[in-house]
Amino acid sequence: CIRDRNKYDDALTYFDSLMAFYGDSPAYLRAMVSRPLCYIRQGLLDEAQAVLQQNLSRSLEGEFREQSLFDLARVQLFMKEIDSSKNTMNRLLAEMPRGMYVNDVVRLLYTLQQAQGNNQLLYDYSNARFFMERQMEDSARAKLILIAEAEDSSLADVALFELAQLYLSSSDTLAAVEFIDRLVNSYPESYFLPYGLKIKADFY
């Protein structure tokens, strides 16, 4: 709750207390996997990566291990460690082919593959995702619009889809539908087209 209110230092204090005094509690593992998210939201990627690697060196299993792998892959992407991020995601798929993050990982791997060879696009997309994670929506939109209008259109469909999601999350459904319509009209073969149509269908 404190983390959701952007009071990350307070959240970390409580998570640390949980881990220190309630090692036998089910909340212990929840606190363990939540701590790095506080660092990510604060933009402290080195700290987040260190905690995630420490967590993964322990005997984490099931959803806790999967979440830690997924978060590590995202941190590596934010840090522009693209190859490491891909390797971590492939590791997640190999270890947990039926996990809760599989669809997210497949979509992210596909996106990175589409932009392979264009470092500027990859960096812009990495920054857009980082801004989204940090709830910096204006900055995220600016980066996604830049990608959607770039001369290299490799990630234009991805950007349009994610712009629609951003506007939908802020209850601007008309803007969201406009971006979906651009996706449908300009990229009818896009991998993201069915997801976009689902957003439009939900709206109507």
Beta strands, then each sheet from edge to edge (+ up, - down):
end
